[in-house]
Amino acid sequence: MDFLHEIAAHYNHWITIFLMVSGLYIVVARGNMVKKLVGLSLFQTSVYLLYISPGKILGGTAPIISDQFEVYSNPLPHVLILTAIVVGVATLALGLALVVRINEAYGTIEEDEIFAEDEDE
Amino acid sequence: MISTHLPVLQVVLPLLGAVLCAMLHRGNWAWAVALVVSWTMPFIAGSLLLQVVADGPISYAIGGWSPPWGIEYRVDVVNAFVLVLVSSVGAVIMPYARLSVASEIAPERQAWFYAMYLLCLCGLLGITITDDAFNAFVFLEISSLSAYVLIALGRDRRALLAAYQYLILGTIGATFYVIGVGLLYTMTGTLNLVDIAGRIDAIETTRPILAALAFLTVGISLKLALFPLHVWLPNAYAYAPSVATAFLAATATKVAIYLLLRFFFSVFGVGFVFDTLPVTTIFLALSVAAMFGASIVAVFQDDVKRMLAYSSVAQIGYITLGIALANQTGLTGGIVHLFNHAIMKSALFLVLGAVFYRIGSVKIQELAGIGYRMPITMGAFVIAGLGIIGTPGTAGFISKWYLALGALEAGDWWIVFLLVGSSVISILYIGRVVEVVWFRPVGEAAKAASDPPNSMMIPALVLVAATVYFGIDADLTVGVAAQAAQTLLEGLK
């Protein structure tokens, strides 16, 4: 019972780990370059959760100083992750732009077909 | 006055310069902006180094928010040394860039090239100067994203593939880094590296801290191309434009090594990382594997740029070897090699860029006898190549000498034999090029070649001269590196 309780208490971390590992798995296991980028985005998204969820304190309120409240949630992780989301979007955009160029140059976005084409040269 | 703002100018000037380059849209104008900005950088970095050597660390609060709440830029001997290295290489390459870029990149893309170059410079200098773990991540991504673009601008379509693969692995590395920083932040409640260092002792055996160290180490090792996490590097260096290769080979991996040094020594502390955990063993094994594995692969490459890229992986092995030894002499050797390798490798890549400028190829079979047509260029290749081998009288010897002394000091005498053995393999791959270039009749491809114009020749020769100079008079480099090693070993606490 204790063990199950332990698992349930940290459910946010389990979701984080699940997203992280599945994202990384897609990056490694898929040969399609767009699917790889989807996996990469999933992997990056899991980190947002890793930062945000510990920032919330049970019973805590928004960090505005007031006599009525004593416990505040930490706003900094949200700000950090706002930056990380921007970085993630930029990475995804650049990745997709590269895939478009690769498709123009090779006529395919499957990794094994591209390697085969380069072998032929 | 302005001197108090030098730390932030070091990062802001290239950032603004990049925006200006992008708006100018004309290759030559953008080049002029990049030239002015990149030549300002070494002066800022140099004066910062002089200040910290004389008066100790400088702390600069961004926007007036005092640390640890605001972002702090903190300059000490270690990162001032890296700042000088990165900005000097960035500046020396710029005069070379105009002709090389004009011949390798389509006119409408040249301004973008310079914008990305400055953005990458901004990111690398930012990682080095900041004392905020998350800020370092943002700069890491600025430098990486612009590096992917620089590589993708290469002429060969395989450059696109190399950039894509680097993007995937680089992003995984950077994300590992943020995971590590996130765990550290959850445990300590701060992102300021000095502040983290002060709080980590009490909790250093807890599992999240161990996980943080593991994520940070793997993430940064991907970025610095530690064997076997180097797979992105050879293609990226081989197919990028010549200028981008010379710049990235000298700076990007070096800055990642600096970040690793910062976390190992300043944040987590020598005692924890090297005595409690088996980091020394792991890094020794991987360094030796890099020194031999990558060197042997280099011997069999037909593309000389690719060969030198594998040689870079091997040379990074020497630097991580110095880190693994974790004693004063060994670490000095590692830091000196960080500097020396950057100079020698960018010299070699600039020479190859000149060959590419003349004959449009760097395949070894096309280089037969080219030494007789490009004597100064190929003479420079030989001298810088001797530096990579570690011949006495070149900078490469100095670093290997200190690494060997450090190994003896640590009681690992067998490492000295491995150092010599790996140098012998580097004789093979450098020698293979020298043989083709100087001891064969002039081939068809090389017939029309001649030494490149002065604007390309002089930057390469400056770096070659530095290779020889720092091999004979090493007081400057070794002196600063020894001070940096001492700072690192003492930690921040």
Interface residues (C-beta under 8 A of the other chain):
Chain A: M20 L24 V27 M33 K36 L40 F43 Q44 V47 L50 Y51 P54 P77 L80 T83 A84 V87 A90 T91 L94 G95 L98 V99 R101 I102 A105 Y106 I114 D118
Chain B: F134 F137 V138 E141 L145 Y148 V149 A152 R157 R158 L160 L161 A163 Y164 L167 I168 T171 I172 T175 V178 I179 G182 L183 Y185 T186
